[in-house]
Amino acid sequence: MTNLDFSLIFLLLLATQFSIKLYLAQRQIRHVLRHRHQVPLPFRERISLENHQRAADYTAAKVSLGMVDLLVQSIWLVMLTAGGLLSSLQSLLASAWLLLFPDDLPGPGLDFQISLIMLVILLGSIIDIPFSLWRQFVIDQRFGFNRMTLGLWFSDQIKGLAISVILGIPFLVLVLWMMQQTGQHWWLWVWATWMIFQLAVMVIWPTWIAPLFNRFEPLQEGEVRTAVESLLNRCGFSSQGLFVMDGSKRSAHGNAYFTGMGQSKRIVFFDTLLAQLSSREIEAVLAHELGHFKHRHILKRIVLSAVFSFFALALLAWVMNQAWFYRGLGLIPLPGSQASAALLLFSLVIPVFLFPIQPLMSWWSRKHEFEADAYAASQTQAADLESALIKLIKDNAATLTPDPIHSAIYDSHPPASIRIARLQALSERLGSAVGLANGKTPQAASTR
């Protein structure tokens, strides 16, 4: 393959991806606004027209901003690669490095290579700042979700940067060292190290990192804790504790989640969720999360991540030795910096080549959500989960009318109408099963 061939393939794929994403975003906006003036029939008794229109406008605003973000990020990627900006940044940094550290000659060491990677990451983060601010302080503010101050936003950014430096730079140094010093099978060493690093972060996140951003307090004794502990006992699930997170200091959105692994597992409820739902609804939401645990969805995703990273690193090891890979993306590595150049370019362009598998990953995620819903319906009342979902849909301004194609490609959760219909069918089926177990006919059981 020639340099020009690879460059044309990359630019063609990028243009195709950009066009498809732009088309899908426009479809989503048109579809949502077209159905803005009428609440879908299954929801008319529980969601007002005002709430439905607010959700449509919120969705359109977020997608519209996403279109601008997509344009800017695509231009940035083209500038870095085909536009030669990455090569210029390398040259500028090398010139500055020679003035500051003349003893580093004849070639750049790990410190120079790390600096180039961090410079590109920093510039990309700066480009993202206006979009992050607009989402938080314009869109979420307009729709009543933002509770974050500008000071808190900057504090989060500084903490996030500090964590990235403390954890990321030593790991990156280790990876580059292995790429240069462990022979042709370096990618196996990097793969094993990456998996250990991921698992270690999962362990330390709940107790060491998450508390830097939020306050976590034990769930107080009462009706909710009693219901939750009863559910955990029925499901045979153990954790290191039940915690309430002060999510309300940043957003009005509600959520609940598991975090950690092994002995560090925690169950966390947003304080906004506890304020929105009844104890039975909270129990049903937790049962859904337990469904992910029982069906080993988290383990399956870890395994998928391991398989993907294995083949991705094997591919990186191959393209690292191909001159067309560097030249086709507008960068000629300085002597001794081939490893960092390959890693940087690969991380920049691999999302473009992986976009075709996005629908498959979304389908797999939605399948997991259906399985977790079914588990929740078997452990609690399906009607309670249905009620909780409708409240969360209303309070989080989630659209009831997503474009089917946009949803199929992007959405990790099933559309509300399909999900609610399945829960209702599950409720009827489980009711029929109970009736049959008690000696009733299916017709009699389903009409109780």
HELIX and SHEET records of a PDB file:
HELIX    1   1 ASN A    3  ARG A   34  1                                  32    
HELIX    2   2 LEU A   41  PHE A   43  5                                   3    
HELIX    3   3 LEU A   49  LEU A   80  1                                  32    
HELIX    4   4 LEU A   85  LEU A  100  1                                  16    
HELIX    5   5 PRO A  102  ASP A  104  5                                   3    
HELIX    6   6 LEU A  110  TRP A  134  1                                  25    
HELIX    7   7 ARG A  135  ILE A  139  3                                   5    
HELIX    8   8 ASP A  140  ARG A  142  1                                   3    
HELIX    9   9 LEU A  150  ILE A  163  1                                  14    
HELIX   10  10 SER A  164  GLY A  168  3                                   5    
HELIX   11  11 ILE A  169  GLN A  181  1                                  13    
HELIX   12  12 TRP A  186  ILE A  204  1                                  19    
HELIX   13  13 TRP A  205  ILE A  209  3                                   5    
HELIX   14  14 ALA A  210  LEU A  212  5                                   3    
HELIX   15  15 GLU A  223  CYS A  235  1                                  13    
HELIX   16  16 GLY A  247  LYS A  249  5                                   3    
HELIX   17  17 GLY A  262  SER A  264  5                                   3    
HELIX   18  18 ASP A  271  GLN A  276  1                                   6    
HELIX   19  19 SER A  279  LYS A  294  1                                  16    
HELIX   20  20 HIS A  297  VAL A  319  1                                  23    
HELIX   21  21 ALA A  323  GLY A  328  1                                   6    
HELIX   22  22 GLN A  338  LEU A  354  1                                  17    
HELIX   23  23 PHE A  355  ILE A  357  5                                   3    
HELIX   24  24 GLN A  358  GLN A  379  1                                  22    
HELIX   25  25 ALA A  382  ASP A  395  1                                  14    
HELIX   26  26 PRO A  404  TYR A  410  1                                   7    
HELIX   27  27 ALA A  416  ALA A  437  1                                  22    
HELIX   28  28 PRO A  442  SER A  446  1                                   5    
SHEET    1   A 4 PHE A 216  PRO A 218  0                                        
SHEET    2   A 4 LEU A 242  MET A 245 -1                                        
SHEET    3   A 4 ARG A 266  PHE A 270  1                                        
SHEET    4   A 4 ALA A 256  THR A 259 -1                                        
END                                                                             
